[in-house]
Each structure stands twice: as C-alpha cells, then as structure tokens.
Amino acid sequence: MNHVISMTTFSTILGMLPIALGFGAGAELRQPMAVAIIGGLLTSSLLSLIVVPVLYSLLEDVWDGLLQVFGRRKLSRKR
C-alpha cells in the first residue's frame, strides 16, 4: 500500500515540477498553484506514511501499559 501512495505522489510532483519552476507561457499565474499542490502532497504523504503509523504505535503501547497497570489482562493480537 505504501508503494502505491509513494509512486502516485512522486509522479504528481514530477508532473507539477515544470509548472512550479515557471516554464512556459503564463507560468507566473500557475506557479503559485503548483507550489501549493507540491507542498500539500509532501505534507499529506508525510502524515499518512510516517506520523499516523508512529502515533498509532505509541498510543497502542500506552494503552497496553495502562491495561497492565490497572490489572486487566493484555488482549492478544494477531500480528
């Protein structure tokens, strides 16, 4: 799944790169839009591929620790 997200993001960024660099007629009008799209793609990819899985893992560890502290048995998970 991560491979699909990465390839889609990179191909869109590479497609927007000539517009962001300002090549072609009327580039001064389209350049800010391309820069905003590239920034949004990079940000959303960073969030979906790195930040969300790390936060999920941390919260899962905290939850397991709380269950052990309060005497409840740890739930078994399939991994």
N, C-alpha and C positions, 0 to 999 in steps of 0.2 A: 504494500500500500504506500509506503514512504517513497518508493521509487517512482510511482505514478505522480505523486504530488510534486516531487522534485523536478521531474522531466517537464511537466506542464508549466511549472513556474519558470524554469530556466528558458524554455522555448519562448514563452511570452515576453520575458525580459529581453532576450536577444532580438526578438521581433520589434520591440519598442526602442531599442538602443539607437538606431539611426534617427528616429524622431527626437529622442531625448538629447542627442548630440547636435541637433539643429541642422541637419542636411535637408536640402530640397526647398521648393518654393513654399512660402507661407509657414516656414518652420517656427518662426517666432510666436505664432499663435498656438501651435500644437505642442511646443516644447514643454511648457509647464504641466500639461495634462500627462504627457509621457513620463515625466519625472515623478509625478504623484502616483501614477499607476505602478511604476517600478518600486517606489518606496512602500506602497501598500502591499504589493506582492511579497517583498522581502520580509516585511513585518509579520504578515499573516503566516508565512511559511515558518518563520522562526517560532512564532507562538504555537502553531499546530504540530510542529515536528520536535521541538525541544522543550518549551516551557510547560505545556499541558502534560506531557508524559512525566516530567520530573515532579511537578506538583502532585500529580496523581500518586506517584510512588511515595512521596514524602507523607502525604495525608494517609495513605494506607498503612505506613509504618507507625504513624502516630495513633491511628485507630487501633491497631493491633496492640500497641503498648498500653493504651487506656483499658482495653479489654483484659489484659493480663493484670494490671494494677487493681482493678475492681473485682478480680476473682472470677471472671467469666472465662470459660474455656475458649481457646483460639479456634476460629472457624477454619475448617480445612478448605483449601482452594485447589483447583486444578490448574497446573501451570505447565 
